[in-house]
Amino acid sequence: MAIKVGAIGYNFDHDKHFLMDKPFGPGAYLLLLIKTDAKFTIKNKQFKVKKNSYILFNPATPCSYKAEKDLYIDDWFFFNMTEDDKSYLLQLGIVFDEPIELNSLENLTNIIHNIVFEHYSSDSYHEILEENYVNILFHQLARTISNKSQPAPNVLDSKNDKLTYLRSVLFEYPESFKNIEHIANYVNLSVSGLQHGYKKIFGHSVIQDIIAGRIGKAKKLLETTNYTLAEIGEKCGYKTEYHFMRQFKEQTQMTPTEYRNQSSWVQVEKSRG
């Protein structure tokens, strides 16, 4: 299989006000590993989905979902694949657009944990490892579907677990944190404990990933929206437009405006004008 990871998140939690609404579908294939009871609407059909279920959506399947009670927790995985890949997954017995309850998600969520680590890593061979973990994920899903009595492995180290979750948040929602103290409180660690543990697990500092997450999101907004630089800076967690512009130039050797002007989105907009 040649499945391409778009975005991925591990053990995300949302309160009772959370609602994910995709009336025209998620736009890519979306695998959810659902860890709390939830309410789903799929193609205008309502489902009460129990924890330890999975759903694999087609890109154009209308869907929405929220917590059944006070909390919704899941792993999520957006990806693209060929029709041949999809046919192979169907042959494995993997169902699309329907919630399927399993006895345990632990084997699967541990693999998601590994994919998240490699997806946001710059270490040697991370792309090869990511590709292999993705293949393992879907074969493990097929095994779990066919053998629901399979025993779960040992639980991951809790500190490693926290920091891997934190890393996915830093890249997907870099505007969430004001400073390093705020991040340390979020994962219930001291600042020194956070910095030491993060460096030990990922090989570089939490500050480096904060910056990488902010710059990555800024690039996406510059490529795909007409937000002002001040608006983009704010959406990426910068206190001032000047700080955003200075750090962007340091990291990319281009100003935000230069980056935007060379993007394909801008070229398409200019051709329409």
Rosetta silent file (secondary structure, phi, psi, omega in degrees, C-alpha in Angstrom):
SEQUENCE: MAIKVGAIGYNFDHDKHFLMDKPFGPGAYLLLLIKTDAKFTIKNKQFKVKKNSYILFNPATPCSYKAEKDLYIDDWFFFNMTEDDKSYLLQLGIVFDEPIELNSLENLTNIIHNIVFEHYSSDSYHEILEENYVNILFHQLARTISNKSQPAPNVLDSKNDKLTYLRSVLFEYPESFKNIEHIANYVNLSVSGLQHGYKKIFGHSVIQDIIAGRIGKAKKLLETTNYTLAEIGEKCGYKTEYHFMRQFKEQTQMTPTEYRNQSSWVQVEKSRG
SCORE:     score description
SCORE:     0.000 S_00000001
   1 L     0.000  149.160  178.244    0.000    0.000    0.000 S_00000001
   2 L  -124.338   59.022 -177.826    1.070    3.587   -0.671 S_00000001
   3 L   -79.542  131.440 -176.789   -1.110    5.456    1.804 S_00000001
   4 E  -105.173  120.194  179.131   -0.094    9.088    2.319 S_00000001
   5 E   -70.511  127.425  173.868   -0.557   10.638    5.765 S_00000001
   6 E   -93.534  -62.366  175.771   -2.232   14.049    5.614 S_00000001
   7 E  -148.280  153.221 -175.020   -2.710   14.873    9.289 S_00000001
   8 E  -151.635  143.242  179.551   -2.908   12.697   12.376 S_00000001
   9 E  -138.906  145.257 -174.996   -3.721   13.132   16.051 S_00000001
  10 E  -117.460  122.835  171.174   -3.340   10.894   19.076 S_00000001
  11 E    58.181   45.185  177.397   -5.701   10.788   22.070 S_00000001
  12 E   -77.407  137.242  177.735   -7.387   14.143   21.465 S_00000001
  13 E  -119.171  145.249 -177.610  -10.071   15.079   23.981 S_00000001
  14 E  -136.977  147.437 -178.509  -12.979   17.496   23.525 S_00000001
  15 E   -82.517 -176.451 -173.478  -15.647   18.740   25.937 S_00000001
  16 L   -66.867  -14.245  179.141  -19.409   18.375   25.618 S_00000001
  17 L   -87.250   -6.801 -178.648  -19.634   21.475   23.397 S_00000001
  18 L   -66.392  135.681  172.828  -17.450   19.925   20.691 S_00000001
  19 E  -144.649  120.560  172.325  -19.102   19.283   17.328 S_00000001
  20 E   -99.989  117.672 -175.268  -17.326   18.144   14.186 S_00000001
  21 E  -124.872  115.415 -179.151  -19.603   18.828   11.230 S_00000001
  22 E  -125.350   78.463 -175.163  -18.576   17.819    7.714 S_00000001
  23 L   -64.854  -21.712  178.607  -21.723   18.162    5.519 S_00000001
  24 L  -110.361   15.292  179.829  -19.708   17.560    2.336 S_00000001
  25 L    93.636  165.131 -177.499  -17.459   14.909    3.828 S_00000001
  26 L   -73.274  -10.727  177.178  -14.017   15.116    5.441 S_00000001
  27 L    86.503  -13.074  174.618  -12.289   15.813    2.108 S_00000001
  28 L  -151.513  169.965  172.258   -9.889   12.894    2.532 S_00000001
  29 E   -64.032  139.455 -176.806  -10.162    9.398    3.936 S_00000001
  30 E  -134.547  118.573  174.189  -10.594    9.684    7.704 S_00000001
  31 E  -102.227  126.952  174.764  -10.036    6.922   10.240 S_00000001
  32 E  -115.376  131.903  168.358  -11.352    7.523   13.760 S_00000001
  33 E  -106.825  111.324 -166.423  -10.543    5.360   16.769 S_00000001
  34 E   -98.212  121.623 -170.470  -13.290    6.316   19.208 S_00000001
  35 L  -107.960   -2.996  174.973  -12.433    6.086   22.905 S_00000001
  36 L  -138.405  157.623  176.445  -15.625    7.430   24.508 S_00000001
  37 L   -59.212  142.070 -173.805  -19.312    6.974   23.757 S_00000001
  38 E  -148.312  163.980  174.647  -20.360    9.375   21.014 S_00000001
  39 E  -112.039  126.104 -179.945  -23.213   10.450   18.741 S_00000001
  40 E  -121.867  145.225  166.355  -22.619   10.271   14.991 S_00000001
  41 E  -120.358  122.076 -177.101  -24.677   11.241   11.988 S_00000001
  42 E  -128.454  116.455 -177.644  -23.512    9.511    8.793 S_00000001
  43 L    53.035   44.991  177.642  -25.370   10.142    5.517 S_00000001
  44 L    68.639    9.489  175.870  -28.307   11.542    7.550 S_00000001
  45 E  -106.811  131.781 -176.071  -28.479    8.364    9.649 S_00000001
  46 E   -92.973  141.954  179.645  -27.907    8.700   13.398 S_00000001
  47 E  -133.923  139.525  164.327  -25.752    6.306   15.424 S_00000001
  48 E   -96.258  111.023 -172.687  -24.950    5.947   19.105 S_00000001
  49 E  -102.385  126.223 -179.100  -21.361    4.798   18.886 S_00000001
  50 L   -82.067  154.386  174.879  -19.783    3.004   21.813 S_00000001
  51 L   -58.789  159.627 -175.107  -16.204    3.519   22.919 S_00000001
  52 L    66.411   37.085  174.474  -13.660    1.109   21.409 S_00000001
  53 E  -117.173  160.226  171.259  -15.175    1.563   17.946 S_00000001
  54 E  -124.978  153.182  170.184  -13.651    2.604   14.661 S_00000001
  55 E  -137.096  133.551  175.130  -15.109    4.431   11.666 S_00000001
  56 E  -117.442  110.972 -176.550  -13.367    4.826    8.312 S_00000001
  57 E   -92.395  141.885  164.842  -14.957    7.585    6.217 S_00000001
  58 L   -73.124  156.154 -174.928  -14.792    8.052    2.487 S_00000001
  59 L   -58.342  -32.538 -174.399  -13.750   11.603    1.495 S_00000001
  60 L  -105.452   15.968 -179.517  -17.251   12.703    0.370 S_00000001
  61 L   -81.545  115.489  177.405  -19.344   11.039    3.093 S_00000001
  62 L   -61.916  133.304 -177.728  -21.445   13.646    4.968 S_00000001
  63 E  -157.303  155.956  170.539  -20.884   13.212    8.684 S_00000001
  64 E  -150.542  155.021  179.636  -20.964   14.927   12.049 S_00000001
  65 E  -158.204  155.163 -178.678  -20.112   13.771   15.544 S_00000001
  66 E  -158.022  176.324 -179.363  -19.989   14.863   19.168 S_00000001
  67 E   -68.286  145.920  171.324  -19.770   13.534   22.702 S_00000001
  68 L   -75.176  -37.132 -179.421  -22.497   11.293   24.067 S_00000001
  69 L  -124.177 -111.938 -173.421  -21.939   12.772   27.537 S_00000001
  70 L  -101.321  -10.504 -172.554  -19.312   15.228   28.792 S_00000001
  71 E  -148.733  140.890  173.688  -16.208   14.192   26.869 S_00000001
  72 E  -125.218  126.436 -179.330  -15.230   12.931   23.440 S_00000001
  73 E  -129.166  135.367  175.601  -11.807   11.332   22.910 S_00000001
  74 E  -154.459  166.199  160.123  -10.395    9.843   19.743 S_00000001
  75 E  -101.123  143.126  179.873   -7.381    9.214   17.552 S_00000001
  76 E  -135.422  148.313 -171.755   -7.855   10.626   14.052 S_00000001
  77 E  -148.549  104.630  173.789   -6.026   10.015   10.813 S_00000001
  78 E   -89.082  136.285 -179.017   -6.601   11.869    7.520 S_00000001
  79 E  -157.386  164.418  174.362   -4.982   10.218    4.513 S_00000001
  80 E  -117.971  151.078  177.709   -5.083    9.703    0.757 S_00000001
  81 L  -157.052  165.319  179.268   -4.848    6.424   -1.131 S_00000001
  82 L   -82.904  167.526  175.683   -5.433    4.920   -4.547 S_00000001
  83 H   -63.895  -33.252  176.316   -8.481    2.917   -5.597 S_00000001
  84 H   -63.775  -40.084  177.081   -6.275   -0.183   -5.565 S_00000001
  85 H   -62.609  -43.279 -179.726   -5.395    0.521   -1.928 S_00000001
  86 H   -62.548  -42.459  178.414   -9.085    0.924   -1.084 S_00000001
  87 H   -60.342  -38.167  178.918   -9.924   -2.353   -2.802 S_00000001
  88 H   -64.885  -42.886  178.611   -7.212   -4.051   -0.756 S_00000001
  89 H   -62.667  -39.539  177.364   -8.635   -2.680    2.516 S_00000001
  90 H   -62.891  -39.322  177.098  -12.079   -3.951    1.531 S_00000001
  91 H   -63.325  -31.209  177.747  -10.562   -7.373    0.866 S_00000001
  92 L   -73.058  -10.203 -179.160   -9.104   -7.278    4.383 S_00000001
  93 L    93.669   14.124  179.838  -12.638   -6.882    5.736 S_00000001
  94 L   -84.643  126.096 -174.289  -12.324   -3.216    6.695 S_00000001
  95 L   -93.554  144.023  177.224  -15.701   -1.470    6.505 S_00000001
  96 L  -107.301  147.919  169.671  -16.244    2.111    5.314 S_00000001
  97 L    60.551   31.003  179.086  -18.805    4.702    6.510 S_00000001
  98 L  -152.376  133.430  177.800  -20.150    2.595    9.366 S_00000001
  99 L   -70.994  133.123  179.382  -19.218    2.415   13.065 S_00000001
 100 E  -124.677  120.462 -179.417  -17.734   -0.946   14.030 S_00000001
 101 E   -82.733  137.754  177.338  -17.326   -1.833   17.692 S_00000001
 102 L  -121.159  163.370  177.761  -14.180   -3.689   18.779 S_00000001
 103 L   -71.804  -34.839 -177.740  -13.222   -5.241   22.094 S_00000001
 104 L  -152.712  145.880  173.944  -10.127   -3.076   22.438 S_00000001
 105 L  -104.521    1.867 -165.615   -8.384   -0.265   20.588 S_00000001
 106 H   -63.051  -43.471  176.157   -5.126   -0.565   22.470 S_00000001
 107 H   -58.624  -42.924 -176.523   -3.052   -2.274   19.773 S_00000001
 108 H   -69.524  -44.742 -177.134   -4.335    0.221   17.218 S_00000001
 109 H   -68.875  -29.156  174.646   -3.905    3.346   19.308 S_00000001
 110 H   -65.888  -36.145  177.064   -0.339    2.328   20.161 S_00000001
 111 H   -69.428  -40.690  174.825    0.417    2.189   16.431 S_00000001
 112 H   -56.652  -43.323  177.103   -1.177    5.624   15.957 S_00000001
 113 H   -53.299  -45.394 -179.599    1.123    6.820   18.747 S_00000001
 114 H   -68.827  -38.385  178.846    4.112    5.598   16.716 S_00000001
 115 H   -64.493  -43.727  177.632    2.861    7.143   13.474 S_00000001
 116 H   -57.638  -45.313  179.761    2.401   10.524   15.181 S_00000001
 117 H   -56.829  -49.108 -176.658    5.949   10.307   16.518 S_00000001
 118 H   -72.801  -34.979 -177.426    7.422    9.592   13.078 S_00000001
 119 H   -62.370  -36.528 -178.517    5.147   12.011   11.201 S_00000001
 120 L  -101.773   15.952 -178.828    6.405   14.966   13.242 S_00000001
 121 L   -97.675  154.302  171.356    9.979   13.707   13.474 S_00000001
 122 L  -114.869   11.520 -178.686   13.032   14.861   11.562 S_00000001
 123 L   -71.038  163.369  179.584   15.080   11.835   12.607 S_00000001
 124 L   -57.285  139.522  173.552   16.689    9.474   10.102 S_00000001
 125 L    66.829   15.200 -175.520   14.331    7.105    8.253 S_00000001
 126 H   -63.132  -34.501 -179.325   11.199    8.705    9.740 S_00000001
 127 H   -68.784  -40.859  178.235    9.355    8.582    6.388 S_00000001
 128 H   -65.023  -44.383  179.361   10.134    4.899    5.886 S_00000001
 129 H   -64.323  -41.628  177.904    9.106    4.081    9.449 S_00000001
 130 H   -58.866  -47.460 -179.585    5.906    6.114    9.078 S_00000001
 131 H   -59.568  -41.935 -179.932    4.976    4.253    5.889 S_00000001
 132 H   -69.613  -39.778  176.729    5.578    0.892    7.529 S_00000001
 133 H   -62.589  -36.858  178.041    3.612    1.791   10.658 S_00000001
 134 H   -62.861  -44.773  177.041    0.672    2.843    8.451 S_00000001
 135 H   -61.405  -41.040  177.508    0.720   -0.540    6.730 S_00000001
 136 H   -63.109  -40.164 -179.128    0.898   -2.248   10.123 S_00000001
 137 H   -55.479  -49.617 -175.069   -2.030   -0.138   11.357 S_00000001
 138 H   -74.047  -31.730  174.797   -4.437   -1.343    8.704 S_00000001
 139 H   -70.985  -35.400  175.932   -3.332   -4.957    8.933 S_00000001
 140 H   -67.118  -37.862  176.561   -3.697   -4.757   12.722 S_00000001
 141 H   -60.870  -45.230  178.539   -7.183   -3.277   12.231 S_00000001
 142 H   -61.147  -40.898  178.323   -8.095   -6.203    9.982 S_00000001
 143 H   -64.643  -42.480 -178.340   -6.754   -8.651   12.584 S_00000001
 144 H   -65.051  -37.339  176.750   -8.649   -6.929   15.395 S_00000001
 145 H   -62.571  -43.056 -175.196  -11.875   -7.084   13.405 S_00000001
 146 H   -83.484  -19.382 -176.621  -11.453  -10.810   12.758 S_00000001
 147 L  -135.843   81.251 -174.017  -10.094  -11.717   16.193 S_00000001
 148 L   -73.857   -8.410  179.207  -11.757   -9.670   18.909 S_00000001
 149 L   -90.659    5.578 -176.709  -10.275  -11.817   21.672 S_00000001
 150 L   -61.075  132.279  179.575   -6.735  -10.659   20.909 S_00000001
 151 L   -71.122  148.724  178.450   -4.897   -9.590   24.093 S_00000001
 152 L   -85.477  149.930  177.715   -3.737   -5.988   24.462 S_00000001
 153 L   -77.542  176.485  176.233   -0.044   -5.109   24.880 S_00000001
 154 L   -63.071  146.825  179.277    1.409   -3.297   27.854 S_00000001
 155 L   -69.057  141.755  178.777    0.354    0.321   28.241 S_00000001
 156 L   -64.134  152.627  174.184    2.886    2.893   27.037 S_00000001
 157 L   -51.521  130.596 -171.160    4.864    4.850   29.574 S_00000001
 158 H   -64.291  -36.513  179.890    2.558    7.625   30.796 S_00000001
 159 H   -69.151  -43.804  175.389    5.089   10.438   30.423 S_00000001
 160 H   -58.010  -42.896 -179.935    5.982    9.365   26.883 S_00000001
 161 H   -59.668  -48.265  179.024    2.253    9.151   26.183 S_00000001
 162 H   -58.914  -46.082 -173.985    1.631   12.704   27.444 S_00000001
 163 H   -74.118  -31.079  175.088    4.469   14.213   25.460 S_00000001
 164 H   -66.951  -41.659  175.032    3.557   12.432   22.235 S_00000001
 165 H   -61.593  -45.359  178.663    0.028   13.799   22.584 S_00000001
 166 H   -56.788  -42.726 -176.816    1.458   17.235   23.346 S_00000001
 167 H   -62.108  -40.178  178.189    3.609   17.111   20.219 S_00000001
 168 H   -65.673  -34.906  176.417    0.625   16.482   17.975 S_00000001
 169 H   -66.406  -41.933 -179.014   -1.163   19.452   19.600 S_00000001
 170 H   -60.010  -34.314 -179.179    1.846   21.715   19.063 S_00000001
 171 H   -85.800  -32.723 -178.288    1.785   20.966   15.337 S_00000001
 172 H   -88.431  -34.297 -177.461   -1.976   20.976   14.810 S_00000001
 173 L  -133.242   64.542 -174.096   -2.949   23.799   17.200 S_00000001
 174 H   -66.340  -15.842  179.597    0.225   25.854   17.798 S_00000001
 175 H   -80.475   -2.413 -172.402   -1.803   28.858   18.927 S_00000001
 176 H   -71.178  -22.160 -170.322   -3.037   26.976   22.012 S_00000001
 177 L  -120.103  139.005 -178.616   -0.163   27.897   24.303 S_00000001
 178 L   -83.840  -37.940 -175.431    1.085   31.274   25.548 S_00000001
 179 L  -162.665 -179.815 -176.479    4.494   30.190   26.846 S_00000001
 180 H   -65.892  -32.836  178.356    6.542   27.256   28.126 S_00000001
 181 H   -65.187  -40.944  178.023    4.977   27.502   31.594 S_00000001
 182 H   -60.031  -42.379  179.328    1.511   27.155   30.058 S_00000001
 183 H   -65.292  -44.004 -179.787    2.654   24.009   28.211 S_00000001
 184 H   -60.404  -42.587  177.771    4.207   22.518   31.348 S_00000001
 185 H   -63.448  -36.430 -177.903    0.963   23.045   33.274 S_00000001
 186 H   -60.955  -36.622 -178.510   -0.992   21.456   30.423 S_00000001
 187 L  -104.510   11.836  176.464    0.917   18.170   30.802 S_00000001
 188 L    56.823   44.721  176.214    1.262   18.422   34.611 S_00000001
 189 L  -128.362  158.076  170.499    5.049   18.643   34.554 S_00000001
 190 L   -71.406  161.922  178.661    7.564   21.157   35.827 S_00000001
 191 H   -59.453  -44.697 -179.625    9.215   23.309   33.168 S_00000001
 192 H   -66.089  -38.388  178.194   12.523   21.492   33.666 S_00000001
 193 H   -64.734  -40.685  176.575   10.766   18.099   33.599 S_00000001
 194 H   -61.754  -50.329 -175.692    9.007   19.026   30.373 S_00000001
 195 H   -63.660  -43.581 -178.906   12.180   20.271   28.696 S_00000001
 196 H   -67.221  -47.374 -177.638   14.302   17.297   29.761 S_00000001
 197 H   -65.127  -41.480 -179.170   11.677   14.678   28.932 S_00000001
 198 H   -62.939  -45.934 -179.989   10.798   16.208   25.578 S_00000001
 199 H   -63.140  -40.048 -178.369   14.447   16.418   24.523 S_00000001
 200 H   -66.213  -40.060 -176.415   15.080   12.837   25.621 S_00000001
 201 H   -77.893  -44.945 -170.243   12.106   11.421   23.697 S_00000001
 202 H  -104.467  -11.500  175.454   12.204   13.489   20.504 S_00000001
 203 L    87.197   -1.046  174.007   15.859   14.522   20.263 S_00000001
 204 L  -153.524  175.798 -166.924   15.268   18.260   20.236 S_00000001
 205 L   -81.549  158.823  175.303   13.616   20.924   22.356 S_00000001
 206 H   -64.351  -33.354  178.090    9.969   21.720   22.866 S_00000001
 207 H   -61.492  -40.861  177.904   10.717   25.299   21.786 S_00000001
 208 H   -60.079  -39.212 -179.775   11.900   24.032   18.395 S_00000001
 209 H   -75.541  -32.321  174.223    8.608   22.210   17.902 S_00000001
 210 H   -58.675  -48.515 -179.447    6.568   25.227   19.035 S_00000001
 211 H   -63.979  -45.217 -179.411    8.279   27.292   16.345 S_00000001
 212 H   -61.209  -40.503  178.646    7.975   24.523   13.738 S_00000001
 213 H   -64.733  -42.756 -179.917    4.264   24.137   14.475 S_00000001
 214 H   -66.482  -44.112 -179.234    3.612   27.866   14.199 S_00000001
 215 H   -67.141  -39.350  178.701    5.596   28.268   10.993 S_00000001
 216 H   -61.446  -44.024  178.464    3.946   25.196    9.471 S_00000001
 217 H   -67.356  -40.037  178.407    0.463   26.534   10.179 S_00000001
 218 H   -59.303  -41.988  178.322    1.452   29.983    8.924 S_00000001
 219 H   -59.261  -44.569 -179.967    2.606   28.467    5.633 S_00000001
 220 H   -62.025  -42.627 -179.761   -0.725   26.722    5.167 S_00000001
 221 H   -68.353  -38.256  177.268   -2.657   29.935    5.860 S_00000001
 222 H   -65.583  -34.492 -177.619   -0.427   31.954    3.544 S_00000001
 223 H   -77.983  -26.546 -167.029   -0.894   29.356    0.799 S_00000001
 224 H  -125.245   -2.405 -178.619   -4.654   28.940    1.118 S_00000001
 225 L  -134.580  169.275  173.255   -6.248   32.104    2.571 S_00000001
 226 L  -110.096   25.763  174.533   -6.261   35.870    2.131 S_00000001
 227 L   -58.216  148.964  174.242   -5.947   36.618    5.850 S_00000001
 228 L   -70.111  165.179  178.787   -3.777   39.603    6.680 S_00000001
 229 H   -63.377  -36.401  178.303   -0.336   38.983    8.193 S_00000001
 230 H   -63.520  -42.080  179.277   -1.602   40.244   11.547 S_00000001
 231 H   -65.792  -41.360  179.559   -4.502   37.768   11.435 S_00000001
 232 H   -65.858  -43.194  177.457   -2.222   34.879   10.486 S_00000001
 233 H   -56.890  -44.319  179.639    0.216   35.765   13.230 S_00000001
 234 H   -64.626  -43.038 -179.102   -2.576   35.736   15.790 S_00000001
 235 H   -66.980  -18.999 -179.483   -3.999   32.431   14.519 S_00000001
 236 L  -101.613    4.528  173.969   -0.539   30.875   14.849 S_00000001
 237 L    96.370   10.026  179.020    0.045   32.023   18.434 S_00000001
 238 L   -88.044  140.579 -178.716    2.167   35.151   17.918 S_00000001
 239 L   -76.163  -30.417 -178.926    1.571   38.131   20.180 S_00000001
 240 L  -136.096  154.872  175.917    2.553   40.685   17.536 S_00000001
 241 H   -62.710  -37.751 -179.091    2.736   40.865   13.756 S_00000001
 242 H   -62.095  -45.010  178.992    6.378   41.935   14.034 S_00000001
 243 H   -60.438  -43.230  177.846    7.327   38.807   16.020 S_00000001
 244 H   -59.572  -49.653 -176.629    5.569   36.625   13.438 S_00000001
 245 H   -63.668  -41.576 -178.782    7.300   38.313   10.491 S_00000001
 246 H   -65.240  -46.575 -177.970   10.734   38.199   12.132 S_00000001
 247 H   -69.883  -35.794  177.675   10.528   34.523   13.102 S_00000001
 248 H   -61.123  -44.257  179.904    9.067   33.508    9.743 S_00000001
 249 H   -64.641  -39.309  178.974   11.998   35.172    7.949 S_00000001
 250 H   -62.535  -37.481 -173.822   14.488   33.489   10.312 S_00000001
 251 H   -86.482  -27.462 -172.925   13.005   30.045    9.651 S_00000001
 252 H  -118.474   -9.260 -175.248   12.305   30.240    5.909 S_00000001
 253 L    62.744   19.229  173.815   14.684   32.938    4.607 S_00000001
 254 L  -136.459  150.897  170.209   11.603   34.607    3.095 S_00000001
 255 L   -74.575  159.948  176.296    9.167   37.182    4.383 S_00000001
 256 H   -56.636  -38.373  179.517    5.561   35.988    4.754 S_00000001
 257 H   -65.978  -42.096  176.820    4.587   38.152    1.783 S_00000001
 258 H   -62.124  -41.649  178.880    7.339   36.670   -0.382 S_00000001
 259 H   -63.163  -45.208 -179.821    6.250   33.165    0.606 S_00000001
 260 H   -62.494  -42.411 -176.146    2.611   33.934   -0.187 S_00000001
 261 H   -66.068  -25.428  179.620    3.444   35.489   -3.565 S_00000001
 262 L   -93.422   -0.397 -178.057    5.284   32.393   -4.739 S_00000001
 263 L   -76.803  151.721 -178.980    2.529   29.981   -3.686 S_00000001
 264 H   -64.814  -32.144 -179.813    0.424   28.228   -6.326 S_00000001
 265 H   -60.895  -43.910  179.494   -2.785   29.513   -4.677 S_00000001
 266 H   -64.234  -39.786 -179.471   -1.771   33.117   -5.298 S_00000001
 267 H   -64.060  -38.735  177.274   -0.898   32.333   -8.903 S_00000001
 268 H   -65.721  -43.362  179.939   -4.347   30.790   -9.439 S_00000001
 269 H   -62.685  -39.789  179.430   -6.060   33.810   -7.834 S_00000001
 270 H   -65.017  -39.427 -179.794   -4.072   36.182  -10.051 S_00000001
 271 H   -66.773  -32.573  177.308   -5.052   34.238  -13.177 S_00000001
 272 H   -70.581  -33.479 -178.979   -8.721   34.486  -12.174 S_00000001
 273 L   -69.725    0.000    0.000   -8.363   38.240  -11.683 S_00000001
